Amino acid sequence: MRCGDVGILRKLQASLEKTTDLQWHDVWSLESGVAYESWRAAKLAQNVADAGTGFVKIADLANPDKSECEALIRRCELSNLALYQADRQPGTERGLRAALRGLADALGLRIAERHRSAGDHGIVALKYSDAPRQRGYIPYSRRAMNWHTDGYYNAADNQIRAFILHCAQPAATGGENQFLDPEIAYIRLRDADPGHIAALMQPDAMTIPENREDDGSLRPASVGPVFSVDAATGRLVMRYTARTRSILWRDDPATRAAADCLRGILAAGDPAMISLRFAAGQGVLNNNVLHNRTAFDDTNGSSDAARLIYRVRFHNRVSGDNIWPS
């Protein structure tokens, strides 16, 4: 990625804030066309897909140096996503969990994992499982996962702003991921019809019904918008799932049309989508971008082929302000 790519967006933000008194929230406002069009032009002028496909090399996963942290942060500022590759990773589960915690700490990220399967350091191991508390949930199956952002079912006070997926071991076959910057999805929808954005910003646009576990514990219903603006940073936030079961859309034609349009955009593909199959030691750091996963197979009888991905979720976005406050 060229440093100038990030500079364009930073200069645009500075220009908006200092010379025209416009802020990030004006970019997302449907009434403020000038701010949005300026930002849109800068965003689309970059080869967003190429910005994310190169891997940042990290010599020591647990202790990334300043230049490695800066490279990760720059890419997340540009396209909300940074791919990385560790030159070496610990050979034990405990060691790898500790290394991922070290990476998170170095970037000033606050771990948000309250998941029932979170283990040491608040990190979840995503692998095929037939355990009672994981059986039937797609992340622990070999089935494909549809487009979504993480934590779309979370309560408003427990939103996920960023996460890491780290590949300890790929499957024998399959298990590819696709990623799409939510800001690109926003642009595609707004280009199609600004009314789609208005509909998906409604505070009750998407509801995930309550879910009761076999042990009697209850996850309350989650009601909220698909697109919103983070009050702390002014940046766009997306909460979404393409699932068709256990989801309720606001019952009006505008919301249904917007949801259908978004589903169509994701199904059709986009030049800015990143598609890849992670190798061991590779991962992605991102500001909760849209992502999916293809089905995979690790049933050839070898434990060495069992797909194992570690997930770490965070309450705050990836930002230089986390470690170098202005």
N, C-alpha and C positions, 0 to 999 in steps of 0.2 A: 504494500500500500504506500502510495506517495504521501509524504507529510503535507503537501499542498492540498490534498483532498480534504483533510481535516481542517486545514486553515480556512478554506472557503466557507465551511459551515460556521466556524468560530467567528470569522469576520462578519458573516451575515448576522449572527446573533448579536454581536457587538453593535453593528450598524442599526439593527432594529431597536436595540435598547437605548442607545446613546443619542442617535440623531433623529429618530422619529418617535421616541417614547413608546414604542411598541414592545411588548413582551411575548414570551413564548405562548401565553394563552391567546394572544391575538392571532398567532399562526393557526391555531385550531378553531378560531371563531369563524362561523359561516358568514358573519357580517363584515369581516375584515379581509377583503380580497387581496389587497396589496401585500400584506404581510405573508399570507399563505402562498400567493403566486411567486413571490421572491424566494421563499423557502423551498417550494416545490421545484423550482428551476434549479436551485443549487443541489438539491437532493438527487434529482434525476440526471444531472450533468455528470455525476460520478458513476463509474461502473461498480454498482453496489455488490453485485455477485462476486466480482474479482476481488473486491476489498475484503471479503470474508473467506475466500478459499485458500489463501496462503496461510500456512501454519506458523505461529510464533513459537520459536524454539525456546524451551525452558530447560536449563541445565539441571537445576535441582528443584523438583516440584514443590518441596516443602519450604524452600527459601528462594523465591524468585528475586533477581536483583532489580535495581531501579529501572534499567533500560527495558527489561522484560515486562515489568509492571506497566511502564509507559506505553509499550507497544500494545499490550492487551487493552488498556484504557482507551488509547487512540482509536482502535478499531471499533470498540463498543460505542464511542461517541459518534462515529461516522455511520455505522450500519447496525448498531445495537448487538453486535455479535463478534466474537473473536475465537478463531480456532487455534488450538495450541498442541504442541507435541513435546512431551517430556523426554529428554535424552535417556533418562533412566527413571524407573519407578520402583518403589519398595516391593520386595517379593512376598510380603505377608499382608493379610487383610488389615491387621491392626496398623502396620506401618503405612499402608496406602491411605487408610482413613486419616491418620495423623498428618500425612503429607498434604492431603486435600484441605484439611483444617488450616495448615500452615499457609497454603496458597490463599485461602479466604481471608485469613488474618492480615496477610501482607497487602491485600487489596482493600482492607477496611470494610469488609462485608459482614453483615450481622446474620448469622445463621437463624433461619426461621422454621426449621423442620420440627413440626409437632406430630408428624405422621406416626401411626401405630407401629410401622416397621423401621423407624429410625433407630439406629444402633449407636455405636460409639461416635462421639463428636457430632451427633445430630445428622448423620449421613445414612441414606437409604441404599441398600444393595438391590438393584433391579436385575432379577434373574428368574428363570422359570421356577415356580414353587407350587407345591400341592399342599402347603401348610394351611390349616383351617382358616387363619385370619387373612390369607392371601389368595386362597383358591377362588377362582371366578373373576378376579380383577385382572383386566387386560395387561397392565404393566408387568404382572408376574406370569403371564402366559407367553406362548410363542406366536400369538396372533398379531396381525397388523394393528397399529394404533392410528386413529384418524387425527386430523389436524386439531390442535388445541394449544392453549397457553397453560402453564402450570398453575395449579391452585385456583382454577376457575370456579370451584365449589367452595372456596374459603369464605369466611365471614369478612365483612368490610374492614374489621380491625386486624386482620391477619393476612393481608394481601402479599402475594409474592411479586417482588420487583426484579429479581435476577435469579439465575441458577447456573450450576455447573453440571454437565454430564461428562463423566470420565470413563473411558473404556479400559477396563482391566483385562478383558478377554473378549474378542469378537466371537460370534457364532461360527459354526462350520460353514453355513451358507445363510444368506439373507441378513436381516437386521439393519438395513440401510436407513438413514435419517434424511429428512428434508427440513430446511429451515427457511423462514421468510420474515423479514423485518416487518413488524406491525405498521410502521410508518409507510411502507410501500403498499400494504393492504389498504391503509387509509386513503392514500392517493388514488389507487385504482377504484375504490368505491366512490370517492368524491368526484372523480372524473366521470364515472357512470351516471351519478345523480347525487347532488349534495343532500337531497332528502334522505338518502340512505344513512349518511352520517348523523343527521338530526335524529333519525329513528333509533339508531344504535347507541346514541348518547342518552336516551331516556333512562331515568333511574331504575325503571323496572323492565328494561328491554329483555333481559334473560334471567330465568329462574331455574336453579337446580334444586329439585325437591329434596326434602329431608331424607336421610338414609339411616336406617336402624341396623346395627350390626347384630350378629348372632348372639353376642354376649349381652345385648340389651342397650349398649351405648348408642347415643343418638347424635348424628351430625345434622344440625338444623338446616332448614332451607336457606339457600343463598340467592339473594335477589340483588341485581345491580345492572349497570350499563355494560355494553361491550367495549365502547371507547370512553375514556375519561381522561382528565388531566391531573397529573400528580401535583398536589398542592405544594409539596416541598421543593420540587424542581421545575415545574411548569412543563415537563415533558409528557408525551402521550403515553397512556397506559391502555393495554388491551386485555380483556377477559373474555375467553371464547372457547367453545368446543363445537366441533362439527358433528358430534353424536346426535342421533335422532331419537334415542330412547332416554327416559329420565331427564328430560329437559322441556321447559315451557317457555315459549316466546310470547312476548306481549301480544295480546289478541287484537291486532289491527292490521289493515292491509299494508301500511307503510313498513312496519317492522317485519312482516312476513316477506315482503319484496326485498328488503335490505338483507335479511338472512339468506334468502335464496341467491341473491347476487354474490354475496361473499362466498357462499358454498361453491358457486360456479367458478369464481375466480381461482379458488384453491384447487378445484378439481382440474381446471384447464391447464394449470401451470403458469409460471411467470418467469421471464428472463432473470429476475433477481433472486429466484429460489436457489438455494445451495443444496445439492444432493451428494451424499457421500456415505461410505461405510467406514467407520472408525477402526483403526488398528489399535492394538494394545499400546497404551501410553499416550494416546491421543484423546482430545476432549474439546468441549466447547464451553466458553464463558459467555453469558449473554444477558440482556435486559428483558428476560421472559418473552422471547420471540415465539412466533407460531412455529410448531414443529410436528412431525409425525414419525412413524416407524413402519417399515415393511415387516411382514411375517419373517420368521427365521427358523432354522433347523439346527439343533445341537444334539440330535438323538442317535449319533453314529456309534454310541457305546464308549466314547472316550471323554473322560472328565475334562481333558484339556480343551475340548470344543464347547464347553458350557459357556454361553454368553453371560458376561457379568459387567454391568454398568453401574457406577456409583453416581448418585444424585445428591447434590447439596443445594438447598434453596435459601434465598436471602430476603430480608425485609427491605434492603436499600438497593438502589441502582449501582451499577459499576460507574464510578466517577473518580476523577482525580481529586475532587473535593473531599473524598473519604480519607485520603492519606496526606494530601497537601492542601489544607484549607486555605482559601484565599483571604 
